[in-house]
Amino acid sequence: MSQDNFPIRKVDHIRHYVGNARQSAYYYQHVFGFSVTGFHGLETGQKHEVDYLLEQNDVKLLFTAPIRPGHPMADKIAQHGDFVQDIAFEVDDVDWAYNEAVRRGAQPAHEPYSLSDDNGYVRIASIHTYGDTLHTFINRDNFKGHFLPHFQTRNDPGDPIGIMEIDHCVGNVELGRMNQWVNWYEEVLGFHNLISFDDKDISTEYTALMSKVMSNGNGRVKFPINEPAEGKKKSQIDEYLEFFGGAGVQHVALRTDDIVHTVSRLQARGVEFLSVPKTYYEMLPDRVGEIDESIDELAELGILVDRDDEGYLLQIFTKPTTDRPTLFYEIIHRKGAKSFGKGNFKALFESIEREQAIRGTL
Ligand code: FE2
């Protein structure tokens, strides 16, 4: 691997700005099985907004809501609906990361600052990426507490369903902007292009999109970037851009080590997933060869399979988790494969188009 010219340890957390963080936290706790581990709000001296921290293994989600009129994010929530506002990175040196990113062309959002309490201090800074999304740099090497200073530690366990870590986060950007953002991740954050998909890989009778997967130096952070391509009808990316009001995070892929268990639990708790026709499973043995799982069980749950040179993967996509057809989740289980399920694209996009047709947005 080429030298890492922008060291990032991993995705630290994902912050959603939402209209009602208490109810979002309840949903992610009781449906996705996260534990509520932290809180910061009026009771802890935070006067303008409230934070709920949810965790499951290595995944940290932060749900933040304005609690007074005139909050600077209120207009953004009104514009986008509940949305992923920040994909935060843990880095060795926040000041270096911020200054270097800005020197390489990033638009500054928050200059480096420290938050401190009796447990020490955390260094934080943020830059803008596509749309209204930020990347925050964070380092808590000098902090003995949990997550951030002033957060109240909570021990309100969920019923975990085997979500282990964030596998990748996908951004949708406007037509013709994909390469601009690919270059941005290369030049500013030292990412490299792992895989590219053009409209021949990702097209159905009606719609098309292009995608490039970017990865950071240590390979732990993977960001596919999508843009719409010309098709006969409106692509799912166009639908997203219209309802979201610009570029933003389309889906977050959560990795599990037992997808049958994870998806069974999610379905039992009412999460709806995209479905594929029965014929998908008739063709599956020829397409992917020998696998450990029962194909009948996968068909029952609607789990998809794809194989690459290194192994195979199992994946499934939720329907949008908000009223707007914007953010959704992928559950992914990797058995050697490091790719993203190219063999499933056509079946999946036809499934998304059936949903779009029902919404009248195809
Ligand atoms: Fe994905």
Residues whose N, C-alpha, C, O or C-beta is under 5 A from the ligand:
A	BS01	FE2	A253 E330
